[in-house]
Amino acid sequence: MDLNQVKVYPGEPEDDQEPDATFTLTEEILLQLAQGKAEARNVVQAGKCSVTGDIMRAMKLEPYMKL
């Protein structure tokens, strides 16, 4: 997800791009988050999504999931 370009990319980033944080989750969980049927913190705590990299920066995305 590139918030500067407002794009979501599947898979691994290109060699010249280093992500600040990486989320690993299923399409089903992403859909639940986008529809407001699941809370991001609960999904991570339940082990349904893993986050690597800058966790503090990743947490800043939570308000966007509620739009």
LUMKOLRO-655287 format. One record per residue (C-alpha): residue number from 0; residue in three letters; x, y, z. Coordinates in Angstrom, 1 decimal, always signed. Each point is the difference from the previous one (the first is absolute). Layout:
{NUM 'ALA' {X Y Z}};
...
This chain:
{0 'MET' {+0.0 +0.0 +0.0}};
{1 'ASP' {+1.5 +3.3 -1.0}};
{2 'LEU' {-1.9 +2.8 +1.6}};
{3 'ASN' {+1.9 +2.6 -1.9}};
{4 'GLN' {-1.3 -1.3 -3.3}};
{5 'VAL' {-3.2 -1.5 +1.5}};
{6 'LYS' {+0.7 -3.5 -1.4}};
{7 'VAL' {-0.1 -3.5 +1.4}};
{8 'TYR' {+2.5 -2.5 -1.4}};
{9 'PRO' {-0.2 -3.8 +0.4}};
{10 'GLY' {+3.1 -2.1 +0.7}};
{11 'GLU' {+3.5 +1.1 +0.7}};
{12 'PRO' {+1.3 +3.5 -0.6}};
{13 'GLU' {+2.5 +0.6 -2.8}};
{14 'ASP' {+3.7 -0.1 +0.8}};
{15 'ASP' {+0.4 +3.8 +0.2}};
{16 'GLN' {-3.0 +0.5 +2.3}};
{17 'GLU' {+0.3 -0.8 +3.7}};
{18 'PRO' {-3.4 +0.0 +1.8}};
{19 'ASP' {-0.3 +1.7 +3.4}};
{20 'ALA' {-2.3 -2.8 +1.2}};
{21 'THR' {-1.2 -3.2 -1.6}};
{22 'PHE' {-3.4 -1.6 +0.8}};
{23 'THR' {-0.7 -3.7 -0.7}};
{24 'LEU' {-3.7 -0.9 +0.0}};
{25 'THR' {-2.6 -1.8 -2.1}};
{26 'GLU' {-2.3 +1.7 -2.4}};
{27 'GLU' {-2.9 -1.0 +2.3}};
{28 'ILE' {+1.5 +1.8 +3.0}};
{29 'LEU' {+0.8 +3.1 -2.1}};
{30 'LEU' {-3.6 +0.1 -1.2}};
{31 'GLN' {-1.3 -0.3 +3.6}};
{32 'LEU' {+2.2 +2.9 +1.0}};
{33 'ALA' {-1.1 +2.1 -3.0}};
{34 'GLN' {-3.6 -0.7 +0.7}};
{35 'GLY' {+0.3 +0.9 +3.7}};
{36 'LYS' {-0.9 -3.5 +1.0}};
{37 'ALA' {+3.4 -0.4 +1.8}};
{38 'GLU' {+2.2 +2.2 +2.1}};
{39 'ALA' {+3.7 +0.2 -1.1}};
{40 'ARG' {+1.4 -0.4 +3.5}};
{41 'ASN' {-2.2 -3.0 +0.7}};
{42 'VAL' {+1.1 -1.6 -3.3}};
{43 'VAL' {+3.7 +0.4 +0.8}};
{44 'GLN' {-0.5 -1.2 +3.6}};
{45 'ALA' {-1.8 -3.1 -1.2}};
{46 'GLY' {+2.9 -0.8 -2.3}};
{47 'LYS' {-2.1 +0.4 -3.2}};
{48 'CYS' {+2.4 +2.7 -1.3}};
{49 'SER' {+3.7 +0.4 +0.6}};
{50 'VAL' {+1.8 +3.3 -0.2}};
{51 'THR' {+3.7 +0.4 -0.6}};
{52 'GLY' {+2.1 +3.1 -0.2}};
{53 'ASP' {-0.9 +3.3 +1.6}};
{54 'ILE' {-2.9 -1.0 +2.3}};
{55 'MET' {-0.6 +3.6 +1.2}};
{56 'ARG' {-0.4 +1.2 -3.6}};
{57 'ALA' {-2.3 -3.0 -0.8}};
{58 'MET' {-2.3 +1.0 +2.9}};
{59 'LYS' {-0.5 +3.4 -1.6}};
{60 'LEU' {-2.0 -1.7 -2.7}};
{61 'GLU' {-2.7 -1.2 +2.3}};
{62 'PRO' {-2.2 +3.1 -0.3}};
{63 'TYR' {+0.0 -0.5 -3.8}};
{64 'MET' {-1.6 -3.5 +0.4}};
{65 'LYS' {-3.0 +1.7 +1.6}};
{66 'LEU' {-0.8 +2.2 -3.0}};
